[in-house]
Structures are given as C-alpha cells and as structure tokens.
Amino acid sequence: MGNWGHREAEESPSRRKHPDCGERMPTQAKKLLSSGGTVGVPTAAGLGPRSLSREEIFEWWYFHKHGTSFIEQVSVSHLRPLMGGTEGSISEPGSPSSSRESETSRQNLSECKVWRNPLNLFRGAEYRRYTWVTGKEPLTYYDMNLSAQDHQTFFTCDTDFLRPSDTVMQKAWRERNPPARIKAAYQALELNNDCATAYVLLAEEEATTIVDAERLFKQALKAGETIYRRSQQCQHQSPQHEAQLRRDTNVLVYIKRRLAMCARKLGRIREAVKIMRDLMKEFPPLTMLNIHENLLESLLELQAYADVQAVLAKYDDISLPKSAAICYTAALLKTRTVSDKFSPETASRRGLSTAEINAVEAIHRAVEFNPHVPKYLLEMKSLILPPEHILKRGDSEAIAYAFFHLQHWKRIEGALNLLQCTWEGTFRMIPYPLEKGHLFYPYPSCTETADRELLPPFHHVSVYPKKELPFFIHFTAGLCSSTAMIALLTHQFPEIMGVFAKAVSMISRTCAEYL
C-alpha cells in the first residue's frame, strides 16, 4: 500500500538574465581579449589557479549578456534544419526572429500542459461500472496520480493539522488503494460529521449510481457552506485563515459543479444550467476550471443555440486559451445555418455561398486546433471513456469532446455530412504543421507521448501528423532487399541460380520478340 506523489512546483521554461549583465562587454573581459592575457581561477583538488582562454572569456561574457550559451545558440541554429526543424539563418538574441522562436516555444510548452477534464466522469458510478462489465481499467496510473495531486492542491492547506478530520483526509487523498481511501473518509466523518471533503470522496468513489453520488454531494454541500461562511468571517485574521478560505472556496465550487453534473446526467438540464451560471457569476476568478465548457454542453442539449452563441462571444476570445469544445462548438453553430441544404454536387457547380464559406472556415479552424476530433465524430474510430485529464490539441481532448458532443452533431441535419466533405481540406493549408500553423501556433510534437500516458493501453492513440514514408523510400528499400536476396541465393546455390537466370533471359527474349 503506497501513497500518490506530491505535486511538484513547475519550473519556468525561460532563463533569467544575470542581474549585473549589461549591453556592453565588461571592461575586464575586453582588456583580457584584446591583450590575449589570462585570468586565474581556482581548480579542484587544490591544484592552484587555472588560466582562462579567450574563448572561455568570450563564452562567459556572451552568457552574461544574452542569458544563453554562445555554443548552444550556434549549435541549435545550425543543427535544427538537419534534425527536421525549421530552416533559417542564425538569429541574434533580441532580434524579432529570436523573439518569435522563444514565444513559439513558450506556447508549445503551455499547449503540452495537461489539464483537468471539465467533464470527467465519476469513478464509482461510471469508471468502475465499466471495469465490472469489460474487465478493463479505463484510467491509467499517470492519470490517477494527477488527480491525486489535484485533490491535494484544492482540498488541503497548511492549517489541516488544526482539525483532526482534515488531517485524516490529507492522508486519504494520498492513498493509492481505493478501499483504504474510503475507510479514511469514514474515519474523518467519525471525527467530524461536517467534513465536506469526506463526503466528496465517498460520492466520487463509493457511490455506484449517479443518484447515490448526488445524495452524498448534497450532504457535502450542506457541510461545505457552513465551513465556508465560518472561514469568510475569519479570513482577515491571519494568512493561515486566508489559505483556509481559499481551500474552503475550492471545496464549495467543486461540490456545486459536481451537483450540476449530476443534475445534467439525471435529465434535469435547466437546473444544471442554473447552477453553472450561478457559479460563474459568484466565482468569476475561477475561470481556469472551465465551467463554461460544462455550460456549453448543457445548453446544446437544450438546443438553446442563442445562449450558446452568447457564451462563445465571451470565451472564444483571442486573449483566452482555446479548447476543442470552444472551436468545434463555434463550427457547429455556423454549420447549423447551412448544413440542411448543403450538397457537394451543387456547391461544385455554383460555388459556395458566404454562409457556407464561413462554415467551412470554422471547420478548418477547429480541425487545425485539434485534428483528431473528426474521426471520432464521423465514427471512423471507436470511442472510449474519456480520461480525468486531457492534453489540449491531443487525442485525449478529442475523445473527451466527442464522447459528450457527438449527439449534438448528429442532432443537426447535415452537420456531419458537411464536416465529412470539408475537414480534410484543412491539411492543404498547413502542409508542415509541426513547423508553421495557419491560425494557431505549430502543432506541438509532444502530444503523442503525453496521450500514451493518459490513455489506456487498449486504445490505439491517434497520431498527427502521420509519419508516412514516401513511395520512393519504399521502392528503394524493396529493390535493395531483393538485390541482396538474389546475391545471397547466387552465392549459396550458383548452379540453380544460373539455370534460373538462363530461363528468365529466354522468357524475356521470347516476350520481346513477340512484342
């Protein structure tokens, strides 16, 4: 029996410049370079000072000025085209091209970050039932470890030692064994019957139906609201009380969101929409939780397309991070206006109307953001249960989106037909997606590795772009293999191969004479 790992602080990918570095070469370094002199530095084992060469002094100055090694800068710039990267000349630090490269790398790092799935299922009522029926585990160890880290981040704080029930729950969130976690939750309730996080754990993992989960979440809501009001009154007393209020706020928001999802799954969609709207209004800073994606899905189920457009107008903004839900929902709304009358034959004769062009462009935008989604919407690939975490622009996000939104595309007449006719046209606009994008940054190359960690081993991970070798490579490989095989057979059986060669030459001569 072991514990899940603790959440580690993320390191910034950017390098910091030395505080004393300037735009000009230091006088000492300039004198040393001009005079050819050396400077003594201490060495290991007490062997005395060692002389620095001109190259080492220049490397030291370059690093202090630009924050990066000169050798590294030159090597990467020269080797990148040979390794399949973008070609280009060496860009000086601080130049526009260097700034664009660093901005692109930062964007790729953020896009390769794993996010909590806003529509993740319930472990006891959904994931475990799948395991009972199929005998397969839908969640990977990596995915569950990320969830354990999320729980420790949102449901614990430094003042947990003041309440014995919170101390027990802090250990419960780190516990790997599900029965041990459930047992710890009951121990916390024995110490404090108003322990909201204990009810949350039981609702997530012990409840075998959505009805049971909703009942436990309602108990958690009652306890969570009491603790939240108490924390609000004490928040200004000390920094510890402020941290406790943040934790209690996270717990309350989580409970209300899961109650909204229970109502959505049980068919009370208007109630779910009201809870989500109230949450977004009461806690606007918590946009990172992506509650608007839950709201979009519920509004689509109500076919309230005007309300969906209003939500998109707020969150489909250039300054906000995108997602498959945002891009494909925007494409669905534009497709809805033209899909019922769209015909490929008619469009090829008379051309596309303005509305059809807008719909096609919206589909191309969505496909560029996540090219894995169409195969699931068009049922060219089989769906599995979505993971608890997703990688934006990856296969895991495509599964999570299609799992909940496929029914909305099917409901609109002709929407899937228009998608099928137009989605592959996106790839003509971005022939080298790993190097240059059209509307978004280049497609990150890290998605395949992360998706293989997030998705179960029985799922065939979708890879983009496909690593297909050209025909010339296949032809050359086959020709070389056959030549080597003939040479080997000739060496081993020279007489038989001689007779075979004569027969082949006679047949070839006969065919040539006949022609």
N, C-alpha and C positions, 0 to 999 in steps of 0.2 A: 504494500500500500504506500503510495507516494503522494507528493504534492505537485500541483502545477507550478510552473516557473513564475517568478515575479516579473512584472512589467519593467522593462528597462527603458531608460531615458534615450530618446532618439538624438543622434548626433547630427549637427548641421553639416550638410554636404559641402558648404562653401568654406574656403580657407580664410582665416583672418590675417590681415596685414599686420606687420610688426608696428607697434605704436610709434617707434622712432624712425621709421623709414620715410625718406623724402623722395622728391622727384629727381634729385641730382645725386651723382655719385659722391659718397663721403670723401672729404679731403684726404684722410689717411689712406683709403683704398686707391685714390687717384695717384697719390705720390708713389705708393708701392708699385702700381702698374707701370708708371712712367719711368721709374728708376730701375725696375727689374729686381728690386730688393725683396726680402722675405721677412716674415714675422714669425716669432717663435711661439708655439703653443704647447702646453703640457701633453704628454703622451702617457699611455698606460704603463704599469709596472715600474714607474719611476725612471724611465729611460732618458729623461731630460726633454727639453723643448724640441719640436719638430718644425721645419721650415715649410711655410705655405707657398705653393707655386702661384704664378699669375692666374692660371685657370681656376684654382680654388678661391682666390680672392675675388675674381670676377663672378664666380658662381655664388659666393656669399653676398656680394653687392646686388646681383640680379634677384636673388630670393628676397632680400630685404626690401627692394624697391617694388617688385611685382607680386610678391606673395606666392611665387611658384618657381620651381627649379628650371633653369635655362635648358638643361639637358632633357628634362621631361617634356618641356614645351616643344622643343625641336623634334624630339623622337616621336611624340604623338602626332604632330602635324605632318611628319613625313611618312609615318607608318600607317596612319589611318586609311589613306586610299588603298594601300596594298592589302589591308585587312578587311576591305569591304565597306569602309565608311565613306563619307562624302569627300570628294576631291576638292582641293583648293589650295591656295598658297598659304604660306605660314603667316598667321595673323599676329600682329604685335599686341601685347597686353594693353588693354584700354581702348583698342580700336573697335569700330562698330561691329565687325565680323566676330571678334572675340567676345564681345558682349552678347551677341545673338547666340553664339555657341553655348556660353555659360547659362543664358536664360533657357535655352532648349534643354540643357542637361538638368537644370532645376525642375523644369516642367515634367520631364520624363521621370525624375525621382518622385515627384508628387503623384504622378499618374500610376506609378508602380506601388503606391502605398495601398495596403489592404484596409478596406472599410467595413464597418458593421453593416450587415444586410438589413435595411429598414423593414423588410417584410419577412424576417426569419421566422421559421415555424417553431412550434412548441416541442420540446424534447420528449416529454412523456406522452402527450396526446397525439403527436404526429410522427416524429422521427422513430420513436420506439415501436409504434404500431407497424411502421414499415419494416422494421427489423423482425418483428414477430411473424409477419406474413412472408417475407422473402428470405430471411436469414442473412441479409446483407447489412453492413453498417454504412449508413448514409453520410456519417460525419467522420472526418479524418482527425488524427491526433493533433495535428497542427491547428486545425480549425477550432477544436475544443479548447486547446491551450490558449488561443487568442481570446476566446470567450471568457475563460477564467481570469485572464489579465484584465479584460473589460470590467468584469464584476468587481475585482479588487480595486480598480480605479474609481468606479462610480459608486460603489456601495460600502466603501470603508474610508476611514480617515484616522488621523493621529490620536483622536480622543476616544477611540473604541475601548481602550483599557478602562475607561471610567464606568462603562456599562458591561457587566459580565455577559449578557446576551450578545452584544456586538462583538465581544472577544471570541465567543464561540463561532459566530458567523464568519468572522475573519478567517478562522481556520477552515471553516466549511467551504468557502469559495476556493481555497487552495487544494482541497481534497480531490483526488482523481476518481476514487471509487464512488459511483452514484449512490449505493446503499449507505455508505458512510456519510455522504453529504446530507442525505435525507434524515439520517439518525441525528446528525449535528443540528439540523433545523428544529427537530422536535426537542432537543435539549435546550436550545435557545428559547423556545416557547415555554418550556417549564420554568426557566428563569425569569422570563418576561413575556406575558401573554400578548403584549402590544409590540412585539418585534416584527416590524413590517418586512424586513429582508428575509426572515424565516418563511413567512407566507409566500413571498415571491419565489423562493427556491422550491417550495413544495408545489406551487402552481406550475412552475416550469417543468419539473422533473418527475413528481409523483403522480400528478393528475393524469389519468388515462383518457379523458374526454375533454372537449372544449368547455362543456358545461361545468365540470369539476374545476377546471382551471379558472373559469370566470368566478366561481364561488369563492375560491381562495384569494383571488385578486381583489375581490370586494372586501374581504377581511383585511387584506394588506392595505387597501385604500383607507379604511377607517383608522387603522393604526398609524399609517403614514401621515395623514392630515393632522392628527393630534401632535405627533412629533414635530412636524413642520411648523405648526403655529407656535409651539414652545421654543423652537430654535429661532424663529423670527424675533421673538421678544428679547432673546439674549445675544443677538448677533453682534452688537457693538461692544460687548463687554471685554472681548479679547480676540486675538487672531484665531485661537482654537475654536471659539464659538462661531467665527465666520466660516472656518473649514467645515464645521459640523453642519451649518446651514446649507452649504453647497452640497454636501453629501445627502442631506435630507431632501433637498430640491431634486437631485438626480433620482432618488428613490421614488419620489412622488410622480415625477414626469414619466418615469419608466412604467409605473403601475397604471397610470391613466392611459398611456399609449397601448399597453397590452390589453387593457379592458376594451379599448376601441377596436382592437384587432379581434378580440373575442366576439364583440357585437357584430363585426363585419362577417366573420365566419358563420355566425348563427343566423344571418339574414336580416339583422336589424341595422341596415346600412345607414339610414338617416341618423340614428343615434350615434353610430360610429363617426359620421361626418361632423356632427356637433361636438363630440369630444375632441376630435382633432383640431377643429377650428378654435375651440376654447384654449387648447394647449398652445397653439401657435400665437394666439393673442396674449395669453398670460405669461408665456416664457419666450419672448422673441429672441433673446440671445442664443437659445439652444437650437439654432438652425443647422448646426453640424449633425444633429440627429436625423436630419432629412425626413421630418414628419410630413412634409409636403408630398413626398412620394407615396406615403400611405393614403393621403387625402386624394391625390390624383387617381389612384386605383379605385377608391370607393366612389368617387364622382363619375368615373367611367362606367361603373356598374349601374349607377343610377341613370346613365345616359344624359347627365347634366353637362352637355358639351360647352355651354356658355360659361359655366363655373370653372370647367377645366381650363378653358382659354384664359380666364382671369388669373388662375393660379400660375399658368405658364407665363403670363405677362410679367409676373413679379419675379419668378425664379429662373426663367430662361433668359438670363441677362449675361452680357459678355464678361462682367466682373465676378460672376459667381461660377463655382465649379459645375461642370456638366455631368450628366449621367445618361445611361441608356433610357431610363424612364422619361427624362426630360426630352431628349432628342426624338425618340420614337413616338412619344405621345404627340409632340408637335407635328410630326409627319402624319400621324393617324388623323389628326383634325383636318389637315389640308387635303389628305387623300379622301376623306369622307365627302367633300364637296363635289368630287368629280368621278369617284370610283364606280358609281352605279351605272354611268353611261359610257365608261371608258372601253374602247375596243382597239387592240393593236392594229387591226387592218384599217379601221377608219382613221386612226392617228397617223398611220404611214401615208395615207392618201392626202389628207387635208392639212397635216401638221398638228402640233399641239397648241391648244388654247393657252391663254395666260394663266388660268387657274390650274390647268394640267402641268404647265411648266413649273409653277410654284410647288405643286405636289411632288413632282419628280425631283426637284432640287431639295426639298425637305427630306425625301427618302435618301438621296445621295449624302446629305449631311449626316443623317442618322447612321447610315452604313459606314461612312468614314469614321465616325466616332467609335462604333463597335460593329465590326464586320461579321461577328459570329451570330448575331441575332436572327437574320433572315432564315437561316437553315432550320432553326427551331420553330419559327413562326410558320414556315412553309412545310413543316413536318418532314424535312429531309433528314433530320437527326432526331433520335429519341430523347425525350426529356427525362431528367432525374429530379429528385428532391433538391431544392437549392441549398447551398451551404449557409452557415451562420455568418460568414464573412465573404466578401466579394472583392474582386480586383477590377477597378474601372477599366473599361475597354477590353476586358478579358472574357474568356469563356464562362467563368463563374458568374459574371454580371449578366451575360446573355441568358444563361439558364435561369437566373433569378427573375429577370424581366419576363421572359417568355412563359415561365411557369404560371404567372399571375395574369399576364396581359394577352395571351393567345386568344382567350374567349372574347376579348374586346375587339380584336381584329376580325375574328370570324363573324361577329355580330353585324359589322358594317358590310353591306353587299358590295362585292367587287374590290375590297381593300387588299386582300391577299393576292388577287389577280394582278392589280397594278403593281404591287410590290414584286411579284414574280417576274413581271415584264421589264422592270427597270433597275432592280437593285444591283445587278452585275455591272451595269454601266458605270458605277462609281469607280471601279478599278481602272478604267481607261484614263480617268483624270489624275490618278495617283499611281503611276507605274512603278515608282520606287518608294513605297510607303514608309520604310524604315529610315529614309533619308530626307524626304520632303513631303509634307502634307498639303492639302488644299485649303480647308477651312480650319483644321486643327493642327496641332503640333505633330511631327512624325510619330508614327505608331511605335510605342515603346517595345523594345525587344525582350523585356523581362517578363512578359505576361505568361508565356508558356511554362516557365519554371515555377512561378508562383501558383498558377492554376493547378499544376500537378500536385502541389502541396495541399491545396484547398479542396480538391475534388476527389471522390473515392476512386480506388484503383480500377473498379469495373467500368468506369466511364472512359470513353475514348475522347481525350481532350482535343478540342478544335484548335488548330494552329494557323496563324495568319502572319505574314503571307506564307503560302505553301512553298516548301523547299523542293521544287521540281527541277531536275536536271534537263538541259536542252537535249534535243534529239541527237545532235552531233556527238555529245558525250556518250550517249547510249550506243550509238553506231560505232564509235571508235573503240569503246570497251568490248563490244561483241566481236569486232574484227580482230582485235589483238588477242582475245581469248581463243577464237577459232584458229588463228595462225599458230598460237602456242600449242594448241591441242594437236594440230596436224604435224607440227615439228616433232612433238613428243612421240606420236604414233609412228612417224617415219623412222625415228631413231630406234624404237623398240622392235618394230616389225618392218624392216626395209623391203623385203621381198613382196609381202602382201600389199604394202602401200605402193610399190612400183606397179604391180598389176592393176591396182585400183586407179592409179594416175593414168595408165595407158587406156583403161576402159573409159575414163572420163574424157580424155582427149579425143578418143574415137567418136564418142557420142557427140561431143561438141563440134567436131569436124563434120559429122553427118548432118547435124542440125543446120550448120552454116551453109553447107552445100544445098540442102533442101530449101532454105530460105532464099 
